[in-house]
């Protein structure tokens, strides 16, 4: 009977697994399925909005809703739902810049319905309080502008729509410093800090008067200059939205941006202070997928820790993520390419707005549906490093596990009766007095002196080995003498170390704080800190200040 049931479970699992989406090939490029999750829709359908990660939540600001009417609202996604709040000014196609202190600076946008005119209003979003505060206006009205924070807090702003473009240095409460009229009118240009005191400004194929054709680079220090490569390969900026420099940064002064040629072939372009070059790749970015042509959205999202760059594309029904392992190309080799795809999505916007989150997942939030007059409230999350599991697979696995548990339960119960009498349980009170006292003190000293908790992969076996004892004695000491568990004990040290970092180095990014303190990722750090302290890290910093 047992053999037949086990055979049935195995067959059920095997059949279900065979029905999963499969890896496909177009030429020699693998197309790998990725997990897709539908998230709650926004309160207001919108396109032309700003989309950023603000401390510990997704933030959308402004844009226009259906009918091409600007909306004076923002929304943030937290605890599984969208919360809508009012902005101070209208921001349809604004810039949004996450500042070093964690606040978000938002400025500009269309003045009226239907994408008419520009505005010069600037405001600041405070993630801890979900509130907006007014800031000084810009030097001139703008829409489709980009912004970049420099080392000492000055903000470079450049780009405009249907009017002459001027680059300015913006300082709150101080009159803006006008640098110069741009050599080429640009819409949402790339702002690339190639040195500590110089920013290169380049546009894309979508200039402020239509198709930009000039191969000229503006700079904040020095005269404009021409680049031959840009005559054949134009940097491609996303339509109707800006992306911050950190999104496509490989190193402090090195960037990867998408470029396109006359044949509509896309390629990654490497930019640093030495100039422009195309990244050497094993395969070209595909124009066609398994189900039709792919239209890329226009910005790389880089993860320097893994040496990976992502570029999103669409075929009308599916979302694709081109994964480029660029590190070999920086060392004289060639970058490796693979593609990830979703299942067909019926309500997919024709021009969705995407964002890479700290945990490595992507979201698309709103966008246009065929025209500026129909906006979307759709929100999806994508997990390119996780292959999808269909509901039937999960159901089959649950059934299989239940059957296996039923089969094993009787055997386990019988064996446990014998094990109870033959296997002694080591309790804390059974340890020798000297062993109890020494082990607890040694454990605390080890954590404080060696800072083992900063190792995100730390195991109780590692600590036991470092103390010259075994897991049984160490667990008994933690549970009895210290009245805690190993995970809670280590987490306590990590939280205190993170607090110390935020107090001493308040400008350190939360992602770096999480890494230094030993958390697996920023998302885990934010959740654990809030559970332990009752406030978010940003709220804690605001309350306790810094040195």
N, C-alpha and C positions, 0 to 999 in steps of 0.2 A: 504493500500500500504506500509506504514512504517513498519507494523508488518511483512509483507512478506519479505521485504528486510532485516530486522534484523534477521529473521529466516534463510535466505539464508547465511548471513555472519557467523552466529553462526555454521551452518552445515559445511561450508567451512573450518573454523578454526578447528573444531572438527575432521574432516576427515584428515586434514593435520597433526595435532598433533599426531594422531594415527599412522602415517607412520614414525615417528621419530625412530632412533635406541633406543633399549630398554636396561634396566638393566637386565643382565642374571646372573645365579648362577651356579657355579660349586661346588657341595657340599653346604656348607653354606657360601662360599666366593662370594660376589657380584662383578660382572664385569660391570662397569659403562662406558657408551660411553663418549668420550671427543672430544672437538672441535679440528679439524686439519686444518692447513693452509699451503699451498705450497708457499714458498718464492722464490725469484729469485735465480737461480743457481750461484755457484761460477764461476769465469772466468776460473779456472783451476781445472779439476777433480783431487782429491787427497785423499790419505790415508797415515797413518803414520805421520799426522800433529799434531801440538799442537793447542788446542782450549781453549780459555779463554775469560772472560769478562774483557775488558780493559777500565776502567773508565765509558764510556757511550756507548760502542759499542762492537760487537762481533769481535774477532780477531782470524784468523787462520794463522799459521806460518809453512812453509816448507812442509814436507811430500814428497811422490813420486806420480807422475802422472801415467797414463796408460802406461804399459810397464815396470813398476818398475824402473822408472828413477827419481832420486831426482829433485825437482824443487827449484830453488833459489828465490822463491817468497813468499810473504805473502799477505793476503787480509783482509780488514776490512769491516764490513757491517754497513752502516750509510745512513740515509735518503732514505731507500728503495732500495739501490743498493750496489753491491760489488765493492770495489776499490782495485786494485792490485798494489803492490809496491815490489821493490827488497829488498832482505835481503843481508847482507854482506857475510854470509857463507851458505853452504848447511846444512840443518837441517832435515834429514829424521829420524823420531822417536826421537825427542829431548825431553828435559824437558822444561817446561814453568812455570815460577813462578811469580805471581803477587806480587810485593813488597809492603811494607807498604806505600811507597811514591806514589804508583799508577803506576809506570813503570813496565814493564814485562821483566824478565830476561830469555833468551833462550840459551840453550847450548847443544852441542853434537849432535849425530845422525850418520847414516851410512856414510861412506866415499865415496862409489862408488855405481853404479847401482846394483840392485838385492840384496840389503841388505848386502853388503860386507864391512867389516872393521868398524872403528869408527873414530870420529873426536873429537877435544878438543876445538873448537872455541866457544866463548861465546859472545853474543851481547845483547843490551838492547833496547827495544822498548819504545818510548815516545808517549803516547796516544794523547797528545795535538797537536803534530806536525806530527804524523804518520811517524816518522823517526826512523832509527836504529843507534846506536853508538857502536863501538867495546869495549869489555871488556877484562880483562886479561884471558889467557887460563886456563883451569883446570889442575890439577896435572897430569892427564892422559887422554887418549882418551876414549870416552864413547859413547854408544848408549843405549837406554832404561833406562836412569837414572831418578831418582827422586830428587827433591830439596826442601829445607825447610828453610825459613828465621827465624833466632833466634832473641832473644830480642834486641841484640845490633847490628844487621845488618849482622852478620856472616851467611854464607849459608852452610848448611849441604847438601852434594851431595853423593848419594850412588846408586848402581845398574849399571849393564853393560850387554853386550850381547856377548856370545861366547868368553869370556875371563875372567880372574880373576877379581873379584870385590873388590874394596877398598873404604872405606868411608873417605871422606876428608871434611875439613872445608875450604870453599872458601871465600876469601876476595879480592875484586878488587884491583889491583895494588900491592898486597902483595903475596908472595909465599904461595901456599896452604899448609895447615897443614894436613898432612896425619895422620889419626887416627889409622887404622889397616885394615888388610885384612879381608874381611867378612867371617864369619863362614859358610855361605851358599851363593853360587853364585845366585844372584837374578836379575830378570827383572822387572823394574818399581816397586820397593818395596814400601810398606807403610812406611812413616816416621812419627812417632807418638811422639810429645813432651809431655811426661807424667809428666814432671816437668819443671820448668823454665830452668834447665841446663842439662837435660838428654833427649835424643831422642831414642826411641825403633825403631829398623829396622827389619821389617818382610817381607818375600816374599809371593808369591802366588803359585798356582799350575803350573804356567808357569815360570819355572826358566830359567836361562840364558843358561843352557845346556839341556833343555827339562823339564821334570816333577820334580819339587823340592819335596823331601820327608822328609827333616829334620824339626824337630820341635824346631829349635833353634832361639832365639831372640838375635840380636846384639844390643849394646847400645853405645852411645857416651861417657858415663861415667860408666865404669865398664866392667866386663867380660861378654861374651855371656852366656845365660842360657837357659835351656830347659823348655818347657811347655807341660804337658801331653795332654791338650785339643787339641793342635795343631797337635798331632799325628793322631787324628781322624777327626778334622775339620781344613782344610787348608785355610788360608786367600786367597781370590781370587782377584788378581789384574787384571785390564782391559788389554786386549791384545793390544800391540803396542802403548800405550799411557799412560801418567801419569795423575793423578788427585791430586790436591793440598789437603793438610790436612784440610783446611777450608771447603772443600766440605763434609767431613764426620765427622766434629767436632760437638759434642753435647754441650759441655761446654769447658772451657779453657784447661783442661787436660783430657777430656773424649771423646771417639771416637766410632763410629759405623761402622764396616767394614763387608763386605760379606764373608762368609765362605762356603765351600762345602765339603761333605763327600764322601766316596767311592760309595755310592748309588746315587750320583749326586743330593742329596738334598741340597738346599741352605738354609742358616739361617743367621740372623744378629748376629754378635759377638760384645760384649761390651768390650772395652779396656780402662783401666785407670791405675794409678800407683799401684793399688792393684793386678792387673793381668787381666786375660782373662775369659770371661763367655759368654754363649749364652743368648741372650735376650729372656725372657719368652713371648710367643705369644699365642693368642687365637687359631689361625690357622697357619699351616705351609705354607711357600711360595709354591704356587702350581706349580707342574711340567707340568700340562696340563691346557689349556684354553678351551674355547668353541669350538675352531676350530683346536686344535692340541697341540703338545708339545711346551713349552715356554723355550727359551734359554736366560738366563739373561746375561747382558753385563759386570757386574763386579765392580760396585762402587756405594755406597750409596751417595745420595745428601741430606743433612739435612737442615732443617729450624728450628733452635732452638726457634724462636719466636712462632711458631705454634706447636712445639713438633712433627714434621712430618719428616719422612725419606722416600726417593723415590729410587726405584731400577728399571731400565729399562730392558725390555725383548722383545723378538721377536718370531714370529711363522712363519716367511718367508713372510707374507703378511701384518701383522699388527704390530704396536708398542704397548706394554703394559707398564704401570707404576704401580708398586706395591706401594701402599701408606701405610706406617706403622706409626700409631699413638703411638709413643714409650713412652710417658710420664707416662702412668699407670704402665708400667713395671719398671720404675725407682723408683716407690713408693710402690713396693711390689705386684703389680697386673700383668696384662698381656697386651701386646701391641695388638692393634686392626689392622686388615688387610682388605684392600679393593683394588680392581684392576680396572684400567682404560684402555680402549682400543680405538684404532682408527678404522676408516674405512679401507678396504683393500687399500694398496698403491702399485701401479704397479711398480714404479721405486725405491722401498725401497732397500738400500744397504744391503748386507748380514751381514756386520759388521759396522754399522753406529757409528759416534762419537757424543756423547750427551753432553749437557751443561744446567745447571739450571740457568735461568736469574733472576735478582733481583726482577722482578714483579711476580715471581712464575710460569712463563711459562717455557717450555723446548724447545730446538732446537736440531735437529740432522743436522750435517754439514759434508757432504762427508763420506768417508769410502771405504771399499773394496766391490767389487761385485764378490763374489765366490773365488777370488784369489788375490794375491798381484799384479797381472799383469793387472787388470782391476779396475781402480779407479772411484769414483763417484763424481759428482759436485752437487748432490741433496741436497736441504735444506728444512726442514719442521719445523714448529712450532706447539707445542701441548699445550693445555690449560686444564689441568686435573680438574680444578675447574669450568669449563663451559661445560655444555652438548651441543652437536652439534645441529645446526639448519639447516635442509636441505633447498636448494634453493626454493623448492616448498612451504615450510612452510613460508619462508620470503615473497614469492610472494603472498601467500594467505593472509597473515597478511596485506600487503600493500593494496591489493584489498579491504579487509574488512575495513581498516581504511579510505580509500577514500570514500567508501559508507557511513560509519558512519559520516564522516565529511560533506558529502553532505546532509545527513538527518538533521544533527544538525545545519547546517549553517543558514537555514531560521529561525529556532527558536531563535538562538542566536541573529541574526540581529534585530528581532522584540523586544526581551527583552532589547537589548542594548539601543533602543530609549527611553524606559521608565527609564532605569538606569541612563542615562546621566543627566536627569533632577532631579532625586531624590537622587543620590549619589554624595555628594560633594567630590571633589578631593583636598586633602591637599597638598599644595605647600610649598616650603621652605619659600617663602616670606610671606605666611599666618601665620607662627608661630610667637608668641610673640618674641620681640627683646631679652629679657632675656633668653627665652627658646632656641633660636638659638645659642647664644654665649655660654651658659652653657653646652649645649648638645655636641657641637663640642669639647670643651675643656675637658669635662668629658670623652668623648670617647677616645681621645688621651691619657689622663692620665690612663684610665683603661687598654688600650693596653700596655702601657709602664711599668706600675707598676705591673699589674697582669699577663702580658704576655699570655692573653687568646688565642692569635694567635697560640700558641704551641699545642693547642688542634686540632688534625686533623679533628675532627667531629664538629667543631665550627659552629653554625648557627646564623643568624641575630637575631632570637628570643632569643637566649641565651644572646647575648650582650644587647638587649633591656631590658630584665628582670634584668640584672646586673646594668643597668643604671636607673632602675625605670621608664621606658617610654614604648612606644609601637613601633611596627615595622613601622607603618606609619610615625610617627614623626622621627624615626631614619633614615629611607630611605630618607625622605625629607631633612634632615640635610646633609647626605652624598652626595646626588645629587646636592644640592644647595650650601651650605656653603663650603663643602670640594671638590666639583666638581669631585666626583668619585663614584664608586659602592662599595657595601660591599665586593664582592670577590676581587676586585682590591685593596681595602684598606687593607684587611687582608694579601693578597699576598705580598704587599709591606713590611709589617712588617716581614713576614717570610723570604723574600729575604735578608733583612738587617741583620736579626739575623743569617742567614746562613753565610753571609759574615763575620760577627764578629767571629763566631766559626772557620771558615777556617783561619782567620787571627791569632787568638789566639792559636788554636790547629791544626796546619797544617797537623799533622799525622792522624787526625780523618778520618775514612772512610766516603765516601760520603753517603753511606746508613745510617750511624749514624747521619750525619749532617742533612739529610732529615728528619729523625725521630724526632730529637731534635727541629727542626724548625717548625714542624707541618704539613709537607707535607704527603700525604697519602702513598707514596712510592718513591723510588729512581728515578724511571722512570719519574714520574710526576715532581719531583724536577728538574731533568736534563732538561726536556723540558721547564718548566716554567722559570728557570734561564736563559737559552739560549735566550728565547723570550724577557725577561725583560732586560738582561744585554748585549746581543749581542755576548757573549762568553760563553763557557762551564765553569762549576765550576773549572775544572782543569786548564783551560787557565787563569781564573781569579786569582787562587792561584799563578800561575807562575808569573803573572804580579805584584801582590800586595805583595807577600811574606808572612811571618808570624813573630810573635813576637819571 
